[in-house]
Amino acid sequence: MSNEPLVLGIETSCDETGIALVRGRTLLADTVASSVDEHVRFGGVVPEVASRAHLEAFAPTLRRACADAGVSLSDVDAIAVTAGPGLAGALLVGVSAAQGLALALDRPLYGVNHLAAHVAVDRLVHGELPEPAIALLVSGGHSSLLSVRDITSDVEPLGATLDDAAGEAFDKVARLLGLPFPGGPAIDALAREGDPDAIAFPRGLTLPRDEVDHRHDFSFSGLKTAVVRWIDACRREGREIPLADVAASFQEAVADVLVRKAIRACRDEGIDTLVVGGGVAANSRLRALLDDRAEGLRVRIPPARLCTDNGAMVASLGAVLVERGVAATPLGLGADSSLPVDVVLAGR
């Protein structure tokens, strides 16, 4: 049997209850219970609904993960849990459960940063992370560029969204187009039928004046407003709204900015590896543009199922922390909905 540590990962930052088991770099089980169907009628995630769904799903999801991995809880060497950022109530469910398990099993507890975990999950697919690396994290709540010199202790923010995150913009534009929640997959599917060059939507923070103060930052609020105004103009003029062209042109604008700024960050920092994570990393156009433009760079993107929130990413980061001998977090750590991106391990 391998002497690598067996780590249980728990993720409850938003609307997915993710529990996974990782031994070293081997993913043994990755189980997810999603409450997204419960949020559809609201057009977005409702925090209280998400918290209650985590409470109901946690125990059966944990049992399924252990069964899938063929292990018992007594076999676990350490427990890692998302301590932030995320929805406060949802985080508390996971952190409280992890504390109870750590106390009952007498195992070390690691309260980890959700964003760093999105970077760490890539090691389960492509091997150990090169350090340093640049990370592009794009999701419903975050659009960030990070310099990762040590995934356990040295993560530096280079840029972030000033308003709407990329995933949030996808959800809002999908609602405008009458598409279902979550908006990312729906727009991606519709965009395949449209012309990405049909409408010249703006690229936020890419003007010459932005090169100094916001070189690595993102802004998608103006893009969303441009889509609203374009659709309103069609209605005023009695023109049919070409939904597929709107979706394709909007998606192109988002992907163009994300790729442009991520590649620029790599060039500016002299780093040749780009790791992409978060739910929007599953977008087909973003992946295609990275493939087309990242000449001379190594681009690492996990499979789509590991881009969205999951326990595997938390367990993967926990495994790195254990392997490198990093001290566990206090058992009484709290959840931090606004945990800074450069704090990899909570409670320190």
N, C-alpha and C positions, 0 to 999 in steps of 0.2 A: 504494500500500500504506500502511496505517496506520502512523504513527510511534509508536504506543503500545507499551509494552514487552510482550514475549511471555514469560510466566512459567510455568515448569513447577512444579506442586504435587505433593508426595508425602506421603501420609498412611498410617502403619502403626501407629497407637497401640494398636489392639486386634485385632479379627478380620477387618478388611477392608483389603485392599491397594488404596488409591485413588490414581490418578495422573491428573492433569488438566492442560490447557493453557488459559490465559486470556490474552487480549490486551485490556488495559484493563479494561472491564466486560463483555467478550464472552467467553462460554464456548465454546471451540472443540472441546474433547473432555473427557469425564469418564468414565473407565473404572474399574470396581471389580471386584476378584476377592475374593469372600467365602469364608471358611473356616467359616461358621456350621454347615454340615452336619456338619463334623468334630467339632463340640462338642456336638451334640444329645444324644448318648448319655451325656454327662457332666452334662447339665442346666445347663451354664454354660461360660464360656470357659476353656480350659486354656492358660496362658501359653506353655508349651513347644510345644504343638501350633500355636498361633497364629504363633509365631516361625518355625517350619519352613515353615508355609504361605506366609508372606510371602517367604521365600527362594525358594520354588519359583515363586511367582506374579509376582515383581517384573519380571523381564525381559520375559516375554510381555505383561504389562499395559502396560509402558512402550512396547513396540513397537506395541501396539494403539492407544494414545492418540495417538502420533505419526501413525499411519496415518489415524485418524479426523479429526485436525485438518489433515491434509495438509501437515505440516511435518516437518523433520528436526531432530535434536538440535542441529545447528549453528545453527539459526535462533533458539534460545532465548536470551533476554537475561539471565535470572536464574532461580535455582532456590530454591524455598521448600519446607521440610520441617517436619513436626511434630516438635519436639524434646521435647515433654512437655505436659501430663502423660499418663500411659498406662502400659501394661505395659513394663517395662524392656527385656526382650529384643526385643519387637516394635518398640519405638522405635529400638533400635540398628540393626535391619535397614534401616529407612528413612533414618536419619541417616547411616549408613555409605555407603549407595548414593548419597545426595545429595552427600556429600563427594567420592566418587570422580568423579561426574559434573561437579561444580564444578571439580575439579582438572583433569580431562581436557579440559573445554571452556573453561577459563579464564573462568568466569562467577561473579558474586557469589552467595553463599549466604546465605539467611535462615532461621535456625532459629526457628520461630514457636510460639506457644502454641496448643494445640489448642482451648481454650475461646474465645479471641479469634477464631480462625478460624471457629468456628460462628456468630459474630456477623457477620463480614465477608462470608460467603457470600451474605447477603441482598442485597448491592449488585448481584449479578449478575442479580437478578430485579426489584428495585424501585428501582434507581438508587442514587446515593450515599447513604450513611448520614447521617441527621441527627445532628449532634453539638451538644449532648449527647443521649443516649438511655439508656433503661433496657433491659437485656437479661435475659431469663429463659432460662437454659440448663438443660435437663432431659434426662438421659440415664441410661445404666446406672450410670455412676460419679459423676455430678455432678447436683446440684440447686442452682443458684446464681442469685442476683440481683446484677447488676452495674450500676454507673453508668459509662457509656462517654462520656467527654468528648472523647477522641481515641483512635480505634481503634489507633493506632500507639504510643501512649505513656502514655495516662491512662485506665486501666481500674481502677475501685475496687470491691472486693467490698462489697456491702451485707448480704448474708446467704447462708448455705449450709446444706446438710443436716448435721445433728448425728449422723446414723447412716446408715440406708439411704437411698440416692438413690431417686428416683421409679422409674427404670427397673429398678433392683435389686428394688424392692418388687413391680413387675409380674412379674418373673421368678420370685420366690419364691412369690407367690400363684398364679401359673399352675401351678407344680409341685404345689401343694396340691390344685388342681382337676383335676390329671391332664392339663393342657394342654401342648402342645409348647413347646420353647425356640426362639427367644426369646419371652418371655411377653407383651410389649406388643401385638403384632398379634393374637395368639390371644385375649387378653382383650377387646380392642376389638371383635373380630368377634362373640364370644359375648355381650358386653354388649348388643348391638343387639337381642337376643331377650329381655332381662330388664328388670326394673323397678328403676331407680336409687334409688327411695325405699323399696324393700322392706325394707332392713336399715339401721339407723341406726349405721353405723360411725363411729368417732371421727375428728375433724379435729385432727391434731397441731399443737401450739404455737399454738392459737387462743384459749386461755382468757385472761381479763383479766390474770392474773399474767404471761403471756408477752408482753404488749404492750410492756414496757420492755426486758427482757433479750434477747428473741428475736423482736422485731417482724418481721424479714425472714428469719428462719431457718426451716428445714424439718425435720420428723421424720416418718418413715414406718414406723419399727420398731414403734411401738405399734399402728398400723393393721394391720400384718401379723399381730401377735399376736392382735388382736381377731378377725381372720378365722379364724385357727387355732382359737381358743376357740369361735367360733360353729359351726364345722364339727364340732368335737368334741362340742358339746352336741347337735347333730342326731343324731350317731351314737349317743350314750348313750341318747337318747330314742327311738331307732328311727325317726326321721323321715327322709324322703328329702331329700337336699341339692339345693336348687334352684340348680344351677350357674350358670344365666344370671342369676338375681337376685343371687347372690353377686358375680359378675363385674361386673355393672352398678353395684351399690352400692359395691363397692370402687373401681371406676374413678371414680365420682362423687366419692368422698371425696378421692381424689388430685387430680383436676382442680379441685375446689372450692377446695382449699387453695392450689394453684399460682396459680390465677387471682386469688383474693382477695389474696394477698400481692404478686403482681406489680402489680396495679392500685394497691394501697396504696403501694407503693414509688414509682410514678409520681406519685401525689398528694403524698406526703411530700417528694419531691425537686423538685416543680414542673416535671416534664418530661412532655411530651405524646406522646412516641414510645416504643413498646414493641416491641422486637425479640425474637422467640422462636426458639430453636434447640435442636439436640440431637435424638436419636432419638425421645424422647417427644413432641416437638413435632408428630409425625405423627399423634398420637392424635386421633380424630375428636371425642371429647367435650371435650377440652381446647380444640380450635379452636372448637367451637360455643359453649362458655361464654365464651370471650374475645369472640366476636362479640356475644353477648348483653349482656355486662356492661361492656365497655370504652367506655362513652359518653364522648365528648369526647376520646378517645385515638386515635392512629394506631397500629394494630397491624400489624406486618409479620412474616409467617411465610413462609419459603421453601416451595416444593413439597416433598412428603414425601421425594422422592428426594435432596434436598439437605439434609434434616434429619439423616439418619444420616451416619456418618463417610464422608468422600469427599475426593478430591484437589482438587475445585473450591474448597472452602472455604480450603484452604491456599494455592492459587494466587491466589485473590482477595485474601487478606490480603497475600501477597507483592507483588501488583501495586500495592496501596496504598502499601506501604513503598517500592517503587521509585519510584513517581510523586512521592512527597513527599521524595525525596532522602535517605531514612534510610540510614545507613551499614550495610553488610552485617555479618553476624556473623563471627567468626574461623573459619577453615576447620577448626580443631581443636575446634569446639564438641562437647560431649557430650550425650547424651540424659539427661533429668531426669524420672524417673517421677512426681515430686511437684512439678513446676514450679508456683510460685505463680501464681494467676490474674492478679495485677496485673503480672506480668512478661510483656509481650507478645512481646519478642524475647529469645531465650535468649543466653547468653554475654556478657551485659552486666553 
